[in-house]
Amino acid sequence: MAELSEGAEQLNLFEFAAEPSRPPGPVLNGMYYERSTDMFVSFVLGRRHYEEPAKGCPHLKEWQERIKRERSI
């Protein structure tokens, strides 16, 4: 193996892959009600997956009210 020249620094390329970066807050999973857009939004591992407008939503009214009450963001 070649000698390192003076002043050169050897980098460990696998150091950054050891721990994946995590978002600062809790990771959202499931269906949520987004107040700012008045939409039901599903999240998968913190990423927005599917949106459905609250007006004309085909889900039961009881389900809509529960999601609005318990899972609004």
C-alpha positions in Angstrom: 0.0 0.0 0.0 1.3 3.5 -0.9 2.5 5.8 1.9 0.4 8.9 2.6 2.1 12.1 1.7 2.7 14.6 4.5 -0.4 16.7 5.2 -2.8 14.2 3.5 -5.7 12.8 5.5 -7.1 9.4 4.9 -10.9 9.3 5.0 -13.1 6.4 6.1 -15.7 6.1 3.4 -17.9 3.8 5.5 -18.1 6.2 8.4 -21.1 8.1 7.1 -23.0 4.9 6.2 -22.9 3.6 9.7 -25.9 5.6 11.0 -28.6 6.9 8.7 -29.8 10.4 9.4 -33.1 10.7 11.3 -35.5 13.5 11.2 -35.6 15.6 14.4 -39.2 14.8 15.3 -41.3 11.7 15.5 -41.7 9.8 12.2 -45.3 9.9 11.0 -47.0 6.7 10.0 -50.7 6.3 9.1 -53.5 8.7 8.3 -53.6 12.2 9.7 -55.8 15.3 9.2 -53.9 18.3 8.0 -55.7 21.5 9.3 -53.9 23.9 7.0 -55.1 22.2 3.8 -58.3 20.5 5.2 -57.1 17.2 3.8 -56.6 13.7 5.1 -53.0 12.7 4.5 -51.3 9.3 4.8 -47.7 9.1 5.8 -45.3 6.2 5.3 -42.1 6.3 7.3 -42.4 10.1 7.6 -43.0 10.7 3.9 -46.3 12.0 2.4 -47.9 9.2 0.5 -51.5 9.9 -0.3 -53.9 12.9 0.1 -57.7 13.0 0.2 -59.8 16.2 0.6 -62.0 16.3 3.7 -64.9 17.5 1.6 -66.5 14.6 -0.2 -64.4 12.1 1.7 -66.0 8.6 1.3 -65.0 7.4 4.8 -67.5 7.2 7.6 -68.2 10.5 9.5 -67.3 8.8 12.8 -63.9 7.9 11.4 -63.3 11.4 10.0 -64.2 13.0 13.4 -62.0 10.6 15.3 -59.0 11.3 13.0 -59.6 15.1 13.2 -59.7 14.9 17.0 -56.8 12.4 17.6 -54.5 12.8 14.7 -54.5 16.4 13.4 -51.3 18.1 12.4 
